[in-house]
Amino acid sequence: MSALADRAVTDVRKIHLEMIDAVLAGGGVAPVATIAAEHLGGPVTVVLGDVVAGEAGSRRVAEVPVHSGEEVLGHVALYDADPDDAHEVLELAAIAALTAVTLRDANVTQRRATAQFLDELRRPVAADDVVGHARRLGADLSHGASALSARGHTERILATIAQEFPGALAAPRGDRVEALLPSADGDAAARRLARRLGTTGLSPFEPDPAALGRALHVAELSSKLEGVELDDLLGGSWRLLLASGEAERRALIDSTVGPAGELIETVRAYLAHGANMNATAVAVYAHRHTVASRLERVRALTGHDPQTPLGQAQLALGVQALDIQRALSVR
């Protein structure tokens, strides 16, 4: 083989690898058309079923079919340029485009199966059945998992989860993405992922596979609680309240802040400002004496004195439970 021919083969391999790398990175068909156009010096379009990518020019100079077996599924075309290796590069683009669509269809099937599995977890399911079903989907939940609920750009979230947790189960669920994140080190890695994604709800690590449905519920609920730090949600009173039942939370609200009515926001501000009367007055745009009067009314209505540590603790629990119940009403 001559040096010129050897260099040509090397260039073709580089182009092929470049296209396949773009496809495996989740770019789909569009980068395949872009890479082909860059190497051929003219616009390239890929038409494959319902997928159309790239740009057309004024004059089509070369075209190759995209086929699966004997069935022609579409084509790749070059415009306004006619290099010697046009057909060779277009054939590589056809192969890469078919790979991209095949992966897309496989991902759609996997996501649908995962979404169905996550729905099934909402009902009582034995641990062995959970582990067996998850294994068929390519995940090991035998030691449990953290549950995650994230809102944002669906494909970006799914790609990030796949990168950080190759063994995770993730699927779009309406305007969010749900995922189960198995990890050998508890929820440490899950916390890092949640922080990277931003507005995300996360459950504490759940070691019992049969309880992962409850973990998904906790993750979804915590994603709706704005202004609460992730570490706070995963520990202390927030963790207990998120894991408790709705009836228990309502009972707690009724026995604490429920009778306070419209005074709850003053209680919230008072607690948020470390029980400082002056800071609370500034926050609620009221005189200090007005705040004191309101807190006295809270004591009379609820039986909990906001100016004592015990009363503050009880009222703080009530406010947290109320925030969770309000989040439940957001669909």
C-alpha positions as CSV (number, residue, x, y, z in Angstrom):
1,M,0.0,0.0,0.0
2,S,1.4,3.4,-1.0
3,A,1.9,6.2,1.6
4,L,-0.9,8.2,-0.1
5,A,-3.3,5.3,0.1
6,D,-2.3,4.5,3.7
7,R,-2.9,8.2,4.7
8,A,-6.4,8.0,3.0
9,V,-7.3,4.9,5.0
10,T,-6.2,6.6,8.2
11,D,-8.3,9.7,7.4
12,V,-11.4,7.6,6.8
13,R,-10.9,5.8,10.1
14,K,-10.6,9.1,11.9
15,I,-13.8,10.4,10.3
16,H,-15.6,7.2,11.2
17,L,-14.4,7.3,14.8
18,E,-15.3,11.0,15.1
19,M,-18.9,10.3,13.9
20,I,-19.4,7.2,16.1
21,D,-18.0,9.1,19.1
22,A,-20.5,11.9,18.5
23,V,-23.3,9.3,18.3
24,L,-22.3,7.5,21.4
25,A,-22.1,10.8,23.3
26,G,-25.8,11.2,22.7
27,G,-25.6,13.8,19.9
28,G,-27.9,11.9,17.6
29,V,-27.9,12.4,13.8
30,A,-27.1,16.1,13.7
31,P,-23.4,15.9,14.5
32,V,-23.0,13.2,11.9
33,A,-24.2,15.6,9.2
34,T,-22.0,18.4,10.6
35,I,-18.8,16.2,10.6
36,A,-19.5,15.0,7.1
37,A,-20.0,18.6,5.9
38,E,-16.8,19.7,7.5
39,H,-14.7,17.0,5.8
40,L,-16.4,17.3,2.4
41,G,-16.5,21.1,2.2
42,G,-20.2,21.4,1.4
43,P,-23.6,21.1,3.1
44,V,-24.8,17.6,4.0
45,T,-28.3,16.4,4.8
46,V,-29.3,13.2,6.5
47,V,-32.9,12.0,6.0
48,L,-33.8,8.9,7.9
49,G,-37.5,8.2,8.7
50,D,-38.8,11.1,10.8
51,V,-35.2,12.4,11.3
52,V,-33.9,15.2,9.1
53,A,-30.6,16.8,10.0
54,G,-28.0,19.1,8.3
55,E,-28.4,21.7,5.6
56,A,-29.2,21.4,1.9
57,G,-27.4,23.5,-0.7
58,S,-28.4,24.6,-4.2
59,R,-27.0,21.6,-6.1
60,R,-27.0,18.0,-5.0
61,V,-23.8,16.3,-6.2
62,A,-23.8,13.0,-4.4
63,E,-26.1,10.8,-2.5
64,V,-25.9,7.4,-0.8
65,P,-28.8,5.4,0.7
66,V,-29.2,4.5,4.4
67,H,-30.4,0.9,4.5
68,S,-31.0,-1.8,7.1
69,G,-30.5,-5.1,5.3
70,E,-32.3,-4.7,2.0
71,E,-34.7,-2.1,3.2
72,V,-33.8,1.5,2.3
73,L,-34.7,3.8,5.2
74,G,-33.4,7.2,3.9
75,H,-30.3,8.9,2.4
76,V,-27.3,11.1,3.0
77,A,-26.7,13.8,0.4
78,L,-23.9,16.2,-0.3
79,Y,-24.4,19.6,-2.0
80,D,-22.3,22.2,-3.8
81,A,-19.0,20.2,-3.5
82,D,-17.6,17.2,-5.2
83,P,-14.4,15.9,-3.5
84,D,-12.9,12.5,-4.6
85,D,-13.9,10.8,-1.3
86,A,-17.5,12.1,-1.3
87,H,-19.2,8.7,-1.5
88,E,-16.9,7.1,1.0
89,V,-17.5,9.7,3.6
90,L,-21.3,9.7,2.9
91,E,-21.3,6.0,3.4
92,L,-19.7,6.4,6.8
93,A,-22.3,9.1,7.6
94,A,-25.1,6.7,6.6
95,I,-23.7,4.0,8.9
96,A,-23.3,6.4,11.8
97,A,-26.8,7.9,11.2
98,L,-28.4,4.5,11.3
99,T,-26.5,3.7,14.5
100,A,-27.8,7.0,16.1
101,V,-31.4,6.2,15.2
102,T,-31.1,2.6,16.5
103,L,-29.6,3.9,19.8
104,R,-32.4,6.4,20.0
105,D,-35.1,3.8,19.5
106,A,-33.3,1.5,22.1
107,N,-33.2,4.3,24.6
108,V,-36.9,5.1,24.1
109,T,-37.7,1.4,24.7
110,Q,-35.5,1.3,27.8
111,R,-37.0,4.5,29.2
112,R,-40.5,3.2,28.7
113,A,-39.7,0.0,30.5
114,T,-38.0,1.9,33.3
115,A,-40.9,4.3,33.6
116,Q,-43.3,1.3,33.9
117,F,-41.0,-0.3,36.6
118,L,-40.9,3.0,38.6
119,D,-44.7,3.1,38.5
120,E,-44.9,-0.5,39.7
121,L,-42.8,0.4,42.7
122,R,-45.6,2.7,44.0
123,R,-47.5,-0.4,44.8
124,P,-46.5,-3.1,47.4
125,V,-43.8,-5.2,45.7
126,A,-41.6,-7.9,47.3
127,A,-37.9,-7.1,47.6
128,D,-37.0,-10.2,45.5
129,D,-39.3,-9.1,42.7
130,V,-37.9,-5.5,42.7
131,V,-34.3,-6.9,42.5
132,G,-35.2,-9.3,39.7
133,H,-37.1,-6.8,37.6
134,A,-34.3,-4.2,38.0
135,R,-31.7,-6.8,37.0
136,R,-33.6,-7.4,33.7
137,L,-33.3,-3.7,33.1
138,G,-29.6,-3.7,33.8
139,A,-29.5,-2.4,37.3
140,D,-28.5,-3.9,40.7
141,L,-30.9,-2.8,43.4
142,S,-30.1,-5.7,45.8
143,H,-28.5,-3.3,48.3
144,G,-30.9,-0.5,47.8
145,A,-30.6,3.0,46.2
146,S,-31.2,6.7,46.5
147,A,-34.1,8.1,44.6
148,L,-33.8,11.3,42.6
149,S,-36.3,13.7,41.1
150,A,-35.0,16.5,38.9
151,R,-36.6,19.2,36.8
152,G,-34.9,20.9,33.8
153,H,-33.7,19.9,30.4
154,T,-34.7,16.2,30.2
155,E,-32.0,15.0,27.8
156,R,-29.3,16.8,29.7
157,I,-30.4,15.3,33.0
158,L,-30.6,11.8,31.6
159,A,-27.2,12.1,30.0
160,T,-25.7,13.4,33.2
161,I,-27.2,10.5,35.2
162,A,-25.9,8.0,32.7
163,Q,-22.4,9.5,33.0
164,E,-22.3,9.6,36.8
165,F,-24.3,6.4,37.5
166,P,-23.9,3.8,34.7
167,G,-26.0,1.4,36.7
168,A,-28.9,3.8,37.4
169,L,-32.5,3.5,36.3
170,A,-33.8,6.8,34.9
171,A,-36.9,7.9,32.9
172,P,-38.8,11.1,32.1
173,R,-41.9,11.5,34.2
174,G,-43.9,14.5,32.9
175,D,-41.9,17.6,33.5
176,R,-39.2,15.9,35.5
177,V,-36.8,12.9,35.5
178,E,-37.0,10.2,38.1
179,A,-34.1,7.9,38.9
180,L,-32.9,5.2,41.2
181,L,-29.2,5.5,42.0
182,P,-27.5,2.4,43.4
183,S,-24.2,3.1,45.1
184,A,-21.7,1.3,47.2
185,D,-21.1,4.3,49.4
186,G,-24.7,5.2,50.4
187,D,-26.0,8.5,49.1
188,A,-22.6,10.4,49.0
189,A,-22.4,10.1,45.2
190,A,-26.1,10.8,44.8
191,R,-25.7,14.0,46.8
192,R,-22.9,15.1,44.4
193,L,-25.1,14.4,41.4
194,A,-28.0,16.3,42.9
195,R,-25.9,19.3,43.5
196,R,-24.5,19.2,40.0
197,L,-28.1,19.0,38.6
198,G,-29.3,22.0,40.7
199,T,-33.0,22.0,41.4
200,T,-33.3,18.4,42.4
201,G,-35.1,16.3,45.1
202,L,-33.2,13.4,46.7
203,S,-34.2,10.8,49.2
204,P,-31.9,9.4,51.8
205,F,-30.3,6.1,50.8
206,E,-32.9,3.3,51.1
207,P,-31.3,-0.1,51.7
208,D,-34.6,-2.0,51.4
209,P,-35.5,-2.7,47.7
210,A,-39.1,-3.1,48.8
211,A,-39.2,0.5,50.1
212,L,-37.9,2.2,46.9
213,G,-41.4,3.3,46.0
214,R,-41.5,5.4,49.2
215,A,-38.0,6.7,48.4
216,L,-39.3,7.9,45.0
217,H,-42.2,9.7,46.7
218,V,-39.8,11.4,49.2
219,A,-37.5,12.5,46.3
220,E,-40.5,14.0,44.4
221,L,-41.8,15.8,47.4
222,S,-38.4,17.2,48.4
223,S,-37.9,18.6,44.9
224,K,-40.9,20.8,45.5
225,L,-39.6,22.3,48.7
226,E,-37.9,25.5,47.7
227,G,-35.3,27.3,49.9
228,V,-34.3,24.2,51.9
229,E,-30.7,23.0,51.7
230,L,-30.2,19.4,50.4
231,D,-28.3,18.3,53.5
232,D,-31.2,19.6,55.7
233,L,-33.7,17.6,53.7
234,L,-31.6,14.4,54.1
235,G,-31.3,14.7,57.9
236,G,-33.0,15.7,61.1
237,S,-36.7,16.7,61.3
238,W,-37.1,17.2,57.5
239,R,-36.1,13.6,56.9
240,L,-38.6,12.3,59.5
241,L,-41.4,14.5,58.2
242,L,-40.8,13.6,54.5
243,A,-40.9,9.9,55.4
244,S,-44.0,10.1,57.5
245,G,-47.6,9.8,56.2
246,E,-49.8,12.6,55.2
247,A,-52.2,11.9,58.1
248,E,-49.4,12.2,60.6
249,R,-48.2,15.5,59.1
250,R,-51.7,16.9,59.2
251,A,-52.1,15.9,62.9
252,L,-48.8,17.6,63.7
253,I,-50.0,20.8,61.9
254,D,-53.3,20.8,63.7
255,S,-51.5,20.4,67.1
256,T,-49.0,23.2,66.4
257,V,-49.4,26.0,63.8
258,G,-52.8,25.0,62.5
259,P,-54.8,27.3,64.9
260,A,-52.5,30.2,64.2
261,G,-54.1,30.9,60.8
262,E,-52.7,34.0,59.1
263,L,-50.1,34.5,61.9
264,I,-48.1,31.5,60.6
265,E,-46.0,33.8,58.3
266,T,-45.0,35.9,61.3
267,V,-44.0,32.7,63.1
268,R,-42.0,31.6,60.1
269,A,-40.1,34.9,59.9
270,Y,-39.5,34.8,63.7
271,L,-38.0,31.3,63.5
272,A,-36.0,32.1,60.4
273,H,-34.4,35.1,62.1
274,G,-33.3,33.2,65.2
275,A,-36.2,34.4,67.4
276,N,-34.9,38.0,67.1
277,M,-37.8,40.4,67.5
278,N,-36.2,43.3,65.7
279,A,-35.1,41.3,62.7
280,T,-38.6,39.8,62.5
281,A,-40.2,43.2,62.5
282,V,-38.1,44.3,59.6
283,A,-38.9,41.1,57.7
284,V,-42.6,41.4,58.1
285,Y,-42.8,45.2,57.7
286,A,-44.3,45.7,61.2
287,H,-43.4,47.4,64.4
288,R,-41.6,45.4,67.1
289,H,-44.6,45.7,69.4
290,T,-46.9,44.4,66.7
291,V,-44.7,41.4,66.3
292,A,-44.7,40.8,70.1
293,S,-48.5,41.1,70.1
294,R,-48.8,38.6,67.2
295,L,-46.6,36.1,69.0
296,E,-48.6,36.4,72.2
297,R,-51.7,35.6,70.1
298,V,-49.9,32.6,68.6
299,R,-49.2,31.3,72.2
300,A,-52.9,31.8,73.1
301,L,-54.2,30.0,70.0
302,T,-51.7,27.1,69.8
303,G,-50.6,26.6,73.4
304,H,-47.0,26.8,72.2
305,D,-45.0,29.8,73.4
306,P,-42.8,31.2,70.5
307,Q,-40.5,32.8,73.0
308,T,-39.4,29.6,74.7
309,P,-37.0,27.0,73.2
310,L,-39.6,24.2,73.5
311,G,-42.4,26.3,71.9
312,Q,-40.1,27.3,69.1
313,A,-39.2,23.6,68.4
314,Q,-42.8,22.6,68.3
315,L,-43.8,25.5,66.0
316,A,-40.8,24.8,63.7
317,L,-41.9,21.2,63.2
318,G,-45.4,22.5,62.4
319,V,-44.1,25.0,59.9
320,Q,-42.0,22.3,58.2
321,A,-45.0,19.9,58.1
322,L,-47.1,22.7,56.6
323,D,-44.6,23.4,53.9
324,I,-44.6,19.7,52.9
325,Q,-48.4,19.6,52.8
326,R,-48.4,22.7,50.6
327,A,-45.8,21.0,48.3
328,L,-48.0,18.0,48.0
329,S,-50.7,20.2,46.5
330,V,-48.3,21.3,43.7
331,R,-48.8,18.9,40.8
